Amino acid sequence: MKKTFFYQALSALFVGGMAFSAVSCADDELGENTNNGDTEAVVRFDVSDSQEDAQTRGALTRGAITPGLTDKDLDGQKLAVQSSENLDVCLIETTIEGVNPVKLEPGTRANIVTTQKLTEFSSTGVRGTAANTIDKEWFNEEKTSRDGTLHNTRRWSWLQPHGRFYAVYPESTNGSNGIKFTKPNGTAAPSLEFTVNPDVRKQVDLMTACSDNVHYATRFQAPITNLQFRHALTAIRFAVGQNLSFNKTIKDITLKNVLLKSKYTLSNKLDGTGAAWNHSGYNTRGNVTLSNVNYNTNENANSIVRDRSKYSNSNETNLTKLDDNYTFYMIPQDLDGKVEAEIIFTDNSRIKVPLKGSWKEGTTRTYKLSEKNSTWTYTINAIDPAAVAYNGTQATYGIESYRQVNGTKQPVAWKVVGYSVDNGASWTTTKPSWLKSLSKEQSNGSTIPEQLTATLGTDIVDLVAERNKGLQNAAPLGTAAAPYNLSNETGAAAVQNTANSYLISAPGHYMIPLVYGNAIKNGQTNSSAYQKGSDANNTLRNFVDQDGNAITDPWLEKTNNRACQKIEAASIVWSDEKDLVKLGANNGIYRDANGNAYIKFEVTKENIKSGNAVVAVKGIYQIKRIVVERNHRGQIIRTYEVPENVNRNLWSWHLWFAPKNALDKITVTNKQGNKYDFTNEALGWKPTAWKGTPYSTPRTVKVKVEQTLGNNGDKQYAVITITQKPATTTRTGYTTLYQWGRKDAFPGTTATLAVNTINWNAGSEMYMQTILQNPQNYYTAGYKGNVLDAGTGFAKYYTFYNLWSMNNTSAYAENQANSQTVVKTIYDPSPVGFSVPANDAFTGFTENGLNGGRMNVDGTDNAQTFNNNFGHNFWTNSSKTETIFFPAAGFREAGNGSSLSYYSKFGDYWTATPNDNHNGNVMGFDVNSVYPLYRNIRAYGFSVRPVAEK
């Protein structure tokens, strides 16, 4: 992508702006403007959460989070199920104070991060001249940021120095989020009317706070104003127990005949006392439903019913981490004889459970579908740690283990019984070397989650050295007598699938068939790669060979009635490493028993390393030369043709020396919802300096913990998943570069090539014959001033739309996505099974799918991170769980191929989609922007990131 950034103009603008700022301060900025307040004394809140504050202080005591709670409020019970199928099940009800409170280990309290999910809220202020007369309206329902700053700045007044503030989350302005706020009346606290949304996925977690009385005692110094939020609703989740006797899929969960609307009076105190629900006069009841759950009852032991599309980890029980809109947020209320839970399964069977007791505000209640066969209910739940950074050494997780009957909970001891590094496929008693230790491998158990710590190792290695070592130590392939056939997935002699690029990942003896690109597919002639059925505008109906003749056969020597009489020799066009390729006997030409020709070469263990080479073949080709006879006066007597043999390049192939996983597939979902399987690495990627973790995907260990007791010896267990992220600390390198529509790879480096050179300015006579005969030539677009020279071969003849996608007959403008399936051609530079993508493959890299949209990147919008990473890590889908790396490899100029521009700054990747006669569509980026649907002149040398053929 060629873009111009006006850095100098911007700098001048900023300097000018700073100059104006320096002289714009008001002379009376410290003074009070009547009663609008003192300029420096800005109202700002210190925002916190009562539950998190209670945990930070240490041991949790009853009522520390929710004032007024009793032991009876937290009693659990077993609820009978009504079912026409006589299922031997029940609902086990458990209640905890707060929202999933955590028992902390000593020394870890400072690690707590508070109010992580709080966004904007509404705040209200009253003030007065004395502490007992705070009754004057100040501001109402003002939008306030999570850091405690009001969107509309308010200042303390020295004339009314006493104030009290109230807050409601989420924002309640204009009755939003089902909240109708009533402002304070005199010194009385405000109230709100709250309506529950019947769609669980649209519900909100209502929280309120009051600052208590605040005194502006020191002029020009705003007092500390605390807002400590408290949950006003009851959070409800559903779960499945262990070893249920039936295997069904939950479709819908409904709480029936619940109170949907009521009044809540806020507290006048910081500690929340006095806040209360008042249901008098409110009798609106109805159903609240979580629909389309699609959760299997046998999915995992003791698992929380959750959105598996977002949280595939079946062991996740931390409700605060399951941000999946599967939590019911309900008005606290009495349940006996009123409220019923109904669970409907996908087979249309259902169970109904009359609920008992009451829901209390600021608590979390879980209803677990369980067996009836035990008086004691055994429970063990694990809270997974967040994924740890590559250089992090601590992973904090939680385990709760207890048994319960008649409201009594007893801790149950547990111990670690196994480790798995293959996602649970196998288990061992030995932990992996990178898991250094666990703070506890056994415990007496706890009725609330006990916070524990895993200590992890950190590893940074030279990944270039590791890459080259892996290539050298790979088992050799083929022999001198039976070379490994790169067109066959097993190396056998039969030609299965051909291409213009082949990956080599081990030493050995190799051969490649002399076939045009992908003209053989699945062992058969793939004529759709070089012959088209119609003559549309700007399309090449029959793809041509080096002399411009239509290709009639996949094999170079067989096309056009064997016009090529003999292929004489193979040659190395260029190589970026010394002795990567050693051509075999007979000038590198090998023939099988049927006379078919191949290039045969050796790759030695001593010389293989990450890199690239291009090989070509020359042959004796018969052409017809026009002879003109003239008399002594110079007059033409006759004109005739005579056959003539010439020796010229017929075709060339790219050899890419890289690990096998370079062609692993990474699935990327675009803005339109279509999926593309990209290669793991950009075509021709060669890292030159690269340090990071020895693992490229997150490394994971599962730790199984088991209770030491169980009903009838059936012990409950849970699994903790510990994950450490990969990282790159430094990286540089380059890809091979390509001109649009050409198969020929060019080095993306300015370093001197180990073998031969490139003619970087081969002129503008760019048409099919010249580019095929001269894979060493980089052709330029040809300009007159800033205007394309219409008289050049590039302008006149290099105009076809379908060079990289056979059926493409249309051009696409900027920001116009093309979802037409690419039909790979013999001019495509991609390896077997892959092609250059259509331009819509990259639309998922911005939020709106358009040029300049907000980038979907994982941290690489930071300049230092981008530079260290050598490009962007794009999210592969909207769930943002995986990334794909695109190097900022720069590009070669369209008018001067010797110039490698914006190396390490820009990344530009061709698509198979044309923009017009002279431009191709391209995805381009720099640190600040991404242009997924851009365009540029075809003569530019850009990178290619192939996708799997469809």
Secondary structure, 3 states (H helix, E strand, C coil): CCCCCCHHHHHHHHHHHHHHHHCCCCCCCCCECCCCCECCCECECEEEEHHHHHHHHCCCCCCCCCCCCCCHHHCCEEEECECCCCCCEEEEEEEEECCCCCECCCCCHHHCCCCCCCCCEEEEEEEECCHHHCCEEEEEEEEECCCCEECCCCECECCECEEEEEEEECCCHHHHHHEEEECCECCECCEEEEECCCEHHHCCCCEEEEEEEEECCCCCCCCCCEEEEEECCEEEEEEECCCCCCCCEEEEEEEEEEECEEEEECCCCCCCCCCEEECCCCCCEEEEEECCCCEECCCCCCEECCCCCCCCCCCCCCCCCCCCCCCEEECCCECCCCCEEEEEECCCCEEEEECCCECCCCEEEEEEEEECCCCCEEEEEEECCCCECCCCCEEEEEEEEEEEECCEEEECCEEEEEEECCCCCCCECCCCCCEEEECCCEECCEEEEEEEEEEECCCCEEHHHHHHHHHHHCCCECCCCCCEECCCCCCCCCCCCCCCEEEECCCEEEEEECECCCCEECCEECHHHCECCCCCCCCCCECECCCCCECCCCECCCHHHHCEEEEEEEEEEEECCCCCCEECCHHHEEECCCCCEEEEEEECCCCCCCEEEEEEEEEEEEEEEEEEEECCCCCEEEEEEEEEEEEEEEEEEEEEECCHHHHCEEEEECCCCCEEEEECCCCCCEEEEEEECCCCCCEEEEEEEEEEEEECCEEEEEEEEEEECCCEEEEEEECCEECCCCCCCECCCCCCCCECCCECCCCCCCCHHHHHHCCCECCCCCEECCEECCCCHHHHHCCCCCCCCCCCCCCCCCCCCCCCCCCCCCCCCCECCEECCCHHHHHHHECCCCCCCCECECCCCCHHHHHHHCEEEEECCCCCCCEEEEECCEEECCCCCCCEECCCCCEEEEEEEECCCCEEEEEEECCCCEEEEEEEECCCEEECCCEECC
